[in-house]
Amino acid sequence: MSRQLRQKKKSICCDYVSFSQKTDGDMTNLNLGELDLTTDEFILDEPVCVINVLTVVFSVCFQGVDLRQYSKQVESELQRIEQASIKDYIKESQNIALLHNQITACDSILERMEGMLSGFQSDLSSISSEIQTLQQQSVSMNVRLKNRQAVRSHLSQLVDELVVPGAMISTILDSPVTEQEFLEQLHELNNKINFAKELSFRETLACSDIQDIVDRLKLKAVSKIREFILQKIYSFRKPMTNYQIPQNTLLKYRFFYQFLLANERTVAKEIRDEYVDTMSKIYYSYFKSYSGRLLKVQYEEVADKDDLMGVEDTAKKDILYTVCFFSKPSLKSRNTIFTLGQRGAILSPAELEGPILVPHTAQRGDSRYPYETLFRSQHYALLDNGCREYLFLSDFFMVAGNSALDLFNSIMGKTLSMFLKSMSTYVSDCYDSIAVFLCIHIILRFRAITAKRTIPALDKYWEAVLELLWPRFEMILEMNIHSIRNTDPQKLGVLDTRPHYITRRYAEFSSAIVSINQTFPNERTHTLLGQLQVEVENFVLKMAAEFPSRRDQLIFLINNYDMMLSVLMERAADDSKEVEGFQQLLLARTQEFIEEILSPPFGGMIAFVKEAEALMEKGQLDRLKNEEVRITQLVRGFSSTWKQSVESMSQDVMRSFTNFKNGTSIIQGALTQLIQYYHGFHKILNQPTFRSLAVRSELINLHHLMVEVKKHKPNF
């Protein structure tokens, strides 16, 4: 019924809307004044259907419709709808009654549930208060539990630290110190001693209960450790003992000394002093004996004050005679003074850090060595032992920095002083500059090795050795410079154009020093070598001046420059100062010599070419117009004699120069220069001034001359 009522209302509203749409056009221009309900000021809150109904009412009113009739029509329609609704309600009465009964039953059920929930609410309120009470009690109990646990942990730790187990007592008293169990129990005992000290400062009463037994265990442990370490130290003193083995054993038990240092400093000092005294004597005895035995395998022939570059060979005749007939070593094994030879190999890594010499083995084999080899062996032994000792001291005695250096010096100081004294004695009477320079570079390399190993123990010793060696090396070098400067060429025997033995000495010595000095360059050494080179150049010029002819002078100069350059280039770098200097001197003298040897056979032609070229530059070549006879002689003379002259010149050059390669280059340079002069001669005769000369037809073809000249170039 309600559904039909809603549908009726909906149809009426739709009729009203359609009717309103029809009358919208007529109402557009209608002015109602205060009765106008469509203005913005008149706002209705009723539903949209009511508004539409009012719109229909207004439309009826203003279109002349009878309202009474329309009202009756509406009223009858409403009554009809009401009757229909009543019928619907009567039809559904049973369902409505059933619904009423169900609602009544639900109300009773809800009332019971409301009572139950009210009871639950009251119960929950009481439970909530109980829970709050329990929570407060739990928090309180938790605080008490934490406090008790904290107290228990502290008390448990305290008790554990205070209690001395029976296993510790038996191990400290009965077990050997070398057993691992003893070392572990010693660590525990050390912890208990430190803990007891800490508690004694807090005046803890429980500390007094264990103090006595801890002290007795400490004394027993100290006694056993002292006996063990001193026994190891005394074992160093046995002859032929490898002391590195007991040192390694002590390092395994380094905690023993730490325990003594913390608990019994007097015993720790006793052990340290005993070790220092023992090792100091051992090192001193070992190195003194080793150094003395090394000197027995040194070359018996050593350089003396007469072994200088500028000393003539005749000054050594008596000495060499004595050596040849009365000394055991032969001259073949004699320690060279100015020649490096194989001595420089000692600076190679393989030799530098190779095994040290064994003197008695060398003596059985009748071997002899130069001083630098003995020096290397001696100081490598010192380096190896010194580094090992410094590391041992730092590790076992727990020292570092200046303390470690002081302890090292107290052990090695006597040995190092002995080394310095022995070296000072040797250096004061040493004139072997190469040996001294090699020793300097051995020390420089050993110093780099200790720096790489971060061992500063020997730094001061290296500096002290260098302070001994550098001045001596510089003094010997200056002595050689003075000897060459003061050399009198007239006292050096018969003149010879071959390389002089003094220049050979210089070349060998200079190349040796330059090659050694490349790794660790020293400015003072470069300066002294520069002074020596100047003196040698002056000496060569003084010697050359003794020859009567310029040709012999040039041969002597070229031979000596070439020899010195060849020796230097074997060891020194090509761009070194010494090599560049002698290359320039050799080139200048070679060019001069070429002009000198071309002058006798071809001097007339060369002079004419130079004179003519000078006049050509000035435009005065016509001044030679009347030299037809001279030109004819030059052309015919060259054509008839040039082959014999070239052959003779080649033979003469090869006889004059000891270095065949140098002689070959000189001949090639001379022939090249000859062709250039003859080419210039051709150009001059081709000038208009000389074109009318008949002798021009007798000139040798330049290409033919070059082919023929190549046949005379020597091949080696």
C-alpha positions, 0 to 999 in steps of 0.5 A: 500500500505504501508503495502505491501511495508513493507511486501516486505522489510521484505521478502527481508531482510529474503532472505538476512539473509538466504543467509548470513547464507549459506555463513557464513562458507566461510567467516570465513577465509576471510581477507579483511583488511581495507575493513573489516566492521565486526571488533569492530572498525567499528560500524554501527548505521544503522538498522539491515536490512541495515546490513543484506543487506550489508552482502548479497552484500558482499556475492554476490561480493565474490561468483562470482555473476554478480553485474549488473545483480543483480542490475537490478533485484533489481531495477525492483523489486523496480519499481514494488513495487513503482507502487503498492504503487502509486496504493494504494495512488490513491485508498486512495486519497478520504480518504486522502482528507477527512483527510486533510479537517478534519486536516484543521478544527482542526487547526482553532478550535485550533487557537480559543482555543489558543486565548481563553487560552491566554485571560484566562492567562492574566485574571489569572495573574491579578486575582493572583495579586488581590488575593495577595492583598486580602491575605495581607489585610486579614493577617492585619485584622486578626492581628488587630482582635487578638489584639482587642480580647486580649484587650477585654479579659483583659478588660472584666476580669478587669471589671468583677473583679472590678464590685461589683454586687448588689447580693454580697452587699445584701448577705454580708449585710443581709444574715446569715453567715450560709447560703451557699450563704453567703459563696459563696459571701464571696469567691467572695469578697475575690477574689475582695479584692485580685484583688484590692490589686494587681491593687493598686500596678500597680497604676490602676486608676479604682481601686479607684472607687471600693476600698471604697465599697470593704472595707466596705463590708470587714468590714461588713463580718469581723464583722459578722464572728467574732460574729459567731465564738466567739459565737460558742467558748462561747458555749463551756463554757456551762456546760455539752456541747459536744464541739465536735459538735460546733467544727464540725460546725466550720470546715464546715466554716473553710474559715471564719478564712482563710478570717480573717487571710488574711484580718484582722489579729487582729481579727484572733488573737483575735479569736485564743487567745479566742479559746486557752484560752477557750479550755485550761480551758475546758480540764483542768477542765474536766480532773481534775474532771474526774481524781478525780472521777476516784480515788474514784473507785480505790481499797482502799487496795494498796501495800505499802513498806512492800509488798515485795517478801521476807517479811514474812506473819506474818508482815502483820497480823495486817494489814490484821486484820484491812482490814478484819474487818473494810474496806468495800471491801472484800479481794476477790476483793483485788488488787493482788500484785504479781499475774497478774490474769485478770489484763493483759487483759487490754492490749488486743485491745478490752480492750485497746481501749474500752469505758472509765470508767464512775465514777458515774456509777461505784460508784453506782454499788460499783465497784472498779478497780486497778490503771492500769484500771483507768490509761488506761481510763484516758489516752485513754480519753486524747489520743482520745481528744488530737488526735481530737484537733490536727486535728481540730487545723491543719484544722481550723487554718491552721497550721502544723509542729512546729506551730501546736505543739506549738498551741496544747501545748498552749491548752493542756499544762496545762492539761498535766502538771497536769497529770504529777504532779498527776502521779509523786505523785502516783508513788513516793508512789507506790509499785505495780510493776505489776500496774506500768509495765502495765501502761508502756505498756499501754503508749507504745501501746498508743504511737504506736496508735498515731504514726499510726494515724500520730499525733505527738502532744503527743509524748513528753508527752508519753516520760515524762510519761515513764521517770517517770514509768521506774525508779519506776518499776526498783526501786520496782524490785530492792527492791524485789531482796534485800528483797529476798537476805536479807531474813532469813530462820529461821524467816519464821516459821515452815519448810514445804516441800510444795512450799514456799509462797515466791517462789510462789510470784516469780513465779506469778510475773515473769510469769506476767512480762515475758508475758507482756514484750513479745510484747515490750521487754526491755533489762533492764527488762530481766536483773533485772528478771535474778537477781531476779531469781538468788536470788530466786534460792539462797533462795530456796537452803538456805531454803532447807539447813534448813531441816535435811535430804537430802531427805526432802531437795530434796522434798522441792527443787523439789516441789518449782522448779515444782511449779515455772516451772508450773506457768511460763509455763502458761504465758511465752514461752517454750523457755524463759530463766526462763523456761529453767533454772528451767527445768534443775534444776528440772531434776537434783534434780528429778534424785538425788531424785530418787537415794535417794528413791531407796537407802533404799530398794535397796541400796545393789543391787545398790551398788553391780551393780555400784561396779561390773560395775566399775570392769568390765570396768577394767577387774577385775571382778574376785575380786568379786568371793568370794562374793557368800554370798552377792550375795545370800542375794541380790537376795533373799532379792530383790525377797522377798521384792521388791513388798512391797518396790515399793508399800511403795515407791509409797505411800511415793512419792505421799504424798511428792509432792503436784503436782500429775502429778509431783509425778507420773513422779517421780514414773515412773522415779524411777521404770524405774531406778530400772528396769535398775539396776536390768537389770544390776544385771542380766548382771553381774550374767551372766558373767563367774565369776558368772555362777556357782552360784546356786542362779541365778535360783532364779532371777526374769525374767526381763520381768515378773518384768517389767509387775509387775512393771507396775501394781504399776504405779499410774494413775491420 
